[in-house]
Amino acid sequence: MRVCITIDTEFSIAGAFADPARRPVGAPMVRCDVDGRSQGLGFLLDCFRRHGVQATFFVETAQRYYFRSDPMRALAQQIAAAGHEVQLHVHPCWSVFQCPDWPQRVRRQPRQDDLAGRDPASTLALLRHGQATFAEWGLPPPQVFRAGNLQYDDNLFRALAAARIPYSSNIGLGVYNAGLPWYQLYAGRHLRHGVLECPVLSYRDRRAHLKSVAVSSTSFGEMRALLDQAYAAGMEMVVILTHPFEYVQSEGAGFVRLRRHALNQARMERLCAYLAAHAQRFQACGLAAAASQPLTAASSHSAPMKGWAWRTAGRIAAQIAYDSYGRWAIRFGQRPHGTWRGAVRAWLARLELRTGRLAAFHLQHPHQVRRVVFVCLGNICRSAYAERVAEGLGMHAASIGLAACTGVPPPASALQAAERSGEELSAHRATDFRDFEVQAGDLFVAMEVRHAHELQRRLIARRDIQIVLLGLWCDPPTPHLHDPYTLSDAYFDQCFARLRQAVHGLHRTLARSGA
């Protein structure tokens, strides 16, 4: 029996449709670096190499509508060089980024990622775009297609036939079930509109509950028992689903606070070891290789298998316990505020906020604001980035430092972090408070409570300005935004993501007031 481990390799919208202040996440969503080591794609390739397993990576291509620098190219080529199949995966939501008014479009039509019910011509155009992408990447033409969210309908299969893609793995009834009788497929190989569909193996894990086999939600004991059951039933092939990001735990949509997901990695390790130890029964191979075999009477075998309640209960308990531990470890084992000093200052600032001691730094008169002035210490990281984001939103903005050296450019780490978030800081030069001309209607926006108090001291004679804390527009409010200078890339990315969210929130507040 052939066993096809399939990996949907994709980037993430990361909440940008719900909040335009957020930015999609690219290659980090696939590499999943933790302490300088790839725990996503790197872990998978290493695991497959050690156990002699060939897998199928469904690589998403519509993301090129957003990521113009094409970061997926190198990842796809790395996968192909490791000897694995690279096949086509499409999430149609990325195509909306072709339109300058995409935030308005997603508000009017929030279901941008549906392939089911999509216009056939639009689906065919996405398939053609994917085929052209593979050609540009120097990869063989894709022979197998997998739809984003495992969505399907008749029009999708007709489009695949028109694009001359002979095989697909679109169906996982435990993930998406359109209720169409012709597509109630649990395993096997089935011709639909001239395309040979190879569904993800689905089974009933408790009573009538239907589940598709995925490494992140199926224990090794369940997978082993299902493989043995499928082999005994004479099935030709089994398809298993996973993603690179399932091998790390993260907190927040920005995907910047990560730890290794030891539970899921152990499942994959044990699965690969089991296949290697029972090579006389199981052949781990690419999906195109398995699908291209001659059809037999057993090819259409599709009865749902049954799981075991005690295995299901054990898996659920293990996942709940591990996820709870992981959230605790991310929150307290790592440093979400950059350093322990930053964590202490953040805790004290939240305490002051809850007790009402920061009431003076809430925005009182938004209609009086004429210019927004972002303030930090050196004006080379936080305030510089916030100013750039504000300018991109059309705000009248400036930035200064309370202890800056006028004329100094941002450090390379800040330039790179800004570039990763889609901004450009190379033209910025620091301005010290003493070299800055305060104007009536200025709104001074501080990064830390101590900065706000210092501004209050220096501007005590001014009654025509206001002082606020930028972090009050974060979700949740974060009155202390710790300095990322000299800290890790991961913290730079997290800090800049918070700054971006807060600036967008401030912009909405001022826009509502007519400032």
N, C-alpha and C positions, 0 to 999 in steps of 0.2 A: 504494500500500500504506500502511495506517495503522500508525504506530508509537506504542505506548503506553508511555511511561516512567512506572513506578509506584513510589511511595515509601512504604514501610511506616513510619508515623510513630508511634512508641511510646515509652513510658517503660521503665525497667529495674528488675527485682527486685534487681539488683546484689549477688547473693549472700546476701540476707536469709534465704532458705530454709535454706541450709547453715549460716549463722551469724546468729542473731537480733540480734547486736550491730550488724550492718550495716543500713543503711536504703536502701530503694529510691530511685532517682534519677529525678526528674521532668523539668521543662522543660529543665534543662541538657543532658539526653540528646538533645533535639531542636534546641535553639539552638546548642549546641557553641561557646560563646564562647571565643575566644582573643584576648587583649590587647584586650578590649572590642569585638570584632567577631564576629558570628555566622558561623562557618564551616560550620555544618550547614544548617539551614533558610534562614538568610539568604543563604548562598552559592547554594543551589539556586534560590531565588526570583529572585535577581539574574541568575543564568545563564539561566534560562528567559525572563526579561523581555528580556534583551539579544538573544536569538536567536529570539524570537517562538515559543517552544515552550509548548504547553499540556500539563500533566502530570496525573496522578491521584495524590492523596495518600490512602492508606488510613490513616485515623486510628483509633487504638485507644481504646475507650471503657470497657472493664471496669476500667481503672486508677482509675476514680472510686470504686471500693470502698475504695481506700486513700487517694488524694489528695482529701480532702474539700473542699479549697479550689478544686478544679476548674481546675488550671493549663492543661489542654489546651484549654479553651474559647477563650482568646485566641489560641492558636496556630492552631486550626482556622479561626477567623474571619479571621485574617490570611491564611491560604492561600486561602480562598474569595474574599476581597477582591482578591487578586492575579489572579483569573480562572481558577483551576484547579479541577478536580473534587475534591470531598471525599467519599470513600466509606468504608465501614465495615470496620474491622479489629478482631478480638477475640483476646486471649490469655486463656484461661479461668483461668489461675493467679491472676489478681488477685481473683477472686471468693472465694478462701479467706480474704481479710482481713475478710470479713463475720463470721467466727467468732473470738471472743476467744481460743480455744485453737488458733489457726492454727499456732504452732510445733510442737505435738504432732501436728496433722493432717498436716503436710508430712513429718514423720518417719515416720508410719505409711504415708502414700501420697505418695511423692516425685514421682510423675508427675502433678502438678496442672495442667500446661499442655497436656495432650493433648485435642484435639478428636476425633481418631479413636478410636472405641470408647466415646465419651461417651454418656450417657443422652440420648435425643432431646429429652425435656422440658427437661432442663437446658440443652442447646444452644439450644433455642427461647427459653428465658428470657433467655439472654445476648443473643440477637439482638433480642428485644423491648427489653431494657435499652438496647442500642445505638441502636435507632430512637428511643426516648424521649429519649436524650441528644442526638441530632441536633435533635430538636424543641426541647429546652430551649436549645440553642445558637443557635437561629434559622436553622438550615441546612436546605436541601431534604432530603427523605427519601432515605436512601441507596439507590442502585439496584444497586450492585455490592458484593460481600462478598469479603474475603480472610481465610482462617483463619490464626491464629498458627502459625508453624512450617510453613506450607503443608501442614497435615494435612487429610485428607479421608476420608470413607467414605460409604456410601449414606445413613446417618442424617443426616449433615450436609446433603446436598442435599435430603433430604425436609424438614428443618427450614427451609431457605432457602425452599423452595416454600410451606411453611405460613406463613412470615413475609412472603410476597409480595415477596421480593427477586428480581428477574428474572435478574440476571447475577452471575457469580462469576469469580474468578481464584485458585482454591485450589490448583492443581496446578503443581508444578515438580519434575519427576521427578529432577532432579539434586540436589534438596534432601531430598525425602521421596518414597518410592515404596512404597505399600502392597502392591504386587504384584497388585492387582486388575485382571484383563484389560480390563474396561470403562473403566478410567481410565488406560491407557497412552497418554496424550495429550502430544504434543510441541509443538503449536502449533494454530492455528485456532480454530474455535468449535464447540461440541458440546453438544447437549441432554442433560442428565442429570436425570431426575426432574422435568422441567418447568423446569429452570434452565439457562441458557446459559453453559457454562463456557469461559473464555478462558485457557488455561494460559500460564504463563511459557515462553518459547521455550527448549527443551532440545536439546542436540546432543552428539555424541561428540567430545570434544577429543583423545583418544588411545585408539586401539584400541576397546575396548568401554566405556571410562569415560564415563558420562553426566554432563553438566553443564548447569545452567540459567544463562541469561545474566543476570549481575549485574555492575554496574559495579565492585564491589570485587574481583571475581575473574575478570574478562574484560577483556583489553586492548582498546584502541580498534581496533587492527588486526583483532582477532578479531571485534569487533562490526561493524565496517564490512564485512568479508568475509561475515559471516552475513546482514546486511541485503541485500547485493547478491545472495547466493545465494537468499534467500527471495523477493526480488522476481523473479528469473529463474524461480523455480519457480511463480510465480503465486499466492503466498500473499496472503490478504486483510489480515492483520494480524500484528504481532509485539509481544509483551509483554516488557518489560525490567524488572528488579527492582533496587531500591536502598533505602538507609536514610539518614537525615540524619547519623547518627553515623559513617558510613563516610568522612566527609570530614574527620575529625580522627583523630589517633592518641592513644591514652590508655594509662596505666599504672595497673593496679589497678581493683578493682570499683567504687570510689567515684566514678570519672569526674571527678576533680578536677585531674589533671595532663594537659594537652592540648597538642598542637601541630597545626598545619594539615597535612592529608594532601595534599600537593601532587600526588602521583601519581594518586590517585582524582579529585581536582578537575580535573586536566588531561584525564583520560578523559571526564568529563562535558562539559567545555567542548568538546572535539573532537567528541564525539558530537552535541551540539546544533548546532555549526557545520556539521557534515556534513549533518544533516537540513535545515538552513536553506538550504544551498548546492544541495541536490538536491530542492527542493520539488516539482518536476515528477514525481518518483517516490515521495517519502515525505511523508506528512502526519502530523505530530506532533499527536496529539489525545488527549482524555480517553478512558478505557476505556469508559465508558457510551455515549459518542457512537459509538465504533467498534462496540461490541457490538450496538447498536440498529439497525444497518443490515440490510436484508433478507438473508436467507440465500441463498446460491447454491451451485452444485456445488463451488466451490472452498473453501467455508467449513470443511469437515471435513478439509482437507488436513493431515496430521499426521505425515508421515514424518520421522524424525530426520535432521538434517543432519550433515555431517561437518566437523570442524575440521582443522587442519593442525598436524602434530607440531612443526614448527619454530617456529610462532607460539606454541604452548603452552609450549615450552621457554623461549622468550624471555620470555614473561609470568611464568612461575614464577621465573626468575632475577631479573627486575626486582623482583618482589614481595619475594623473600627479601632482596635487597640493600637495598631501601628500608625494609622493616620493621626490619632490623637497625640501619640508620642512625637511624631514628626512635626506637628504644628508647634508643640512645646519646644522641641529642639531648635527649630528655625527661629522662634521668637526669642529664646533665652540662650541658646547655645551659640548663635551668631550675633552680630552686632548691627541691628537695623538702624542705629543712629551713628554708625561709623566707628566709634570708640566707646569704651566704658564711660569716659567723661561725657561724651555726647549723650549716652543713655541716661546718665544721672541728670544732666541739664534738661533733657526732654521730659523726664519724670517730674522734676520740680516745676517746669513750665506748665505741664498739664495740671498739676496740683493748684498752681496759681490761677489757671483758667477756671477750674471748677469752683474755686472759692471766691471768684469775682474780682481778684486782684489785678486782672488785666483789662478791666472794663475801659480804662482810658485809651487802650490801643485797639478798640473796635471802631469801625468807620461810622462816624456820627452824621456827617453832612456830605453824602456822595455827590449831590448836585453842585457843590462848590469846587470840585476837583477840576483843575485845568491841566495838570501834568502829573504823571506818576514817576516817582524817583525811587528806584530800588537801591537798598543800602545793605552792604555787608562789611567785612573788615578790610579786605584787600582789593575788592572790585575786579577780581580776575577770574572768579568761578561763578558763585551763586548769583550775585546781582547782575553780572555781565550776561549770564544766560537768561535770566528773567527779563532783562531789557530786550534781548533779541526776540524772545517769544512774544513779548508785548508789542514790539514793532510789527511783527508778522500779523498781529491781529488788528493793526491800524491804530494802536494807541499812541498818544504823545508821551514818550517815555525817555528817561535818562537813568543813569546808574552812577553810584559813587562808593567810595570806601572810607571808613572812619579812620583807618591807619594805612592808607594806600600810598604808593609811590607813583605819582602821576606820569603817564606815558609808558608804563610797563605793560607788555602783552600778556595774555593768558598763558598758563603752562601747557605743555603738550598734552597732558592728561585731560585737561578741560577741553581743549580743541577736539581731541578724539572722542570724548564723551558727547560733546555737542554734535559732532558729525554722525555718531551712531544714532542720535535722536532726530536727525534731519535738519540740524541748524548749522550755521557757519559763524564762527567767532574770531576768525583770523584777523579781521579788521579792527577788533576792539582794542582800546587802550585805556588803562586805568585812570581814574580821576579821584584825587583826594578831596575830602570834604572842604578843606581850606581853599581849594582852587575852583570851587563850584559856586555859582551865583544862585542863591535861593530866590524864588519868585512867589508872588501871591498866588494861592490856589494850588501850591505843590502838595502832593500826597506822598509822604515819605513812608516807604514800605520796607520794614526791617525783617531780617531773617531770624533774629534771636531776641529774646526779651532784654538782654543786657544792651544790645544795640539800640532798642527802642528807648530804654532809659537814658542812654548816652545822648541820643538825638534830642530827647526831651530837655536834657540839661543844656545842650548847646543852643537850642532854639527856644529857650524859655521866654524870650521877649517877643516872639512872633505869635500873633493871634490869627494870621491869615493862612496858616498851614495846618496839616493834620498828620498824625503819626499812627500807623497801623502795623500789625504783624501779618506777613504774607501767609504764614502757615495756617491762619484761621480759615482760609479758603480751601484747605486740603480736606479730604474725606478719608478718615476722620480728621478733625482739626488737629494740627501739629504745630503748636506755637514756637517750637524750637526746631529749626532746620539746620542741622549741624554742617560745619564746613567740610567739604570733601577733599580739600587740598592735601596732597601727600597720601591720601587713602586709596583703596583699591578701585579698580574699574567697576566692579559690581556696585560699590557704594556710590560712585559717581553717577552711574546709571539710575540708581534708586533715587538719589537726591535730585537729579535733573527731572526725573519723572514726577516727583512731588512738586517741584517748582512749576513745571508745565501745567499740571492740574490746577495749582493755586492761581497762576496768572490767568488761566481761562476762567476760573471762578470769579476773580476780581473783575475781569473784563465784563462778564455777564452782569455783575452787580452795578457797575458804572453805566453800562448800556441801558439798564432798566431805569436808572435815574435821569438819563439824558445828559450825563456828564461828558 
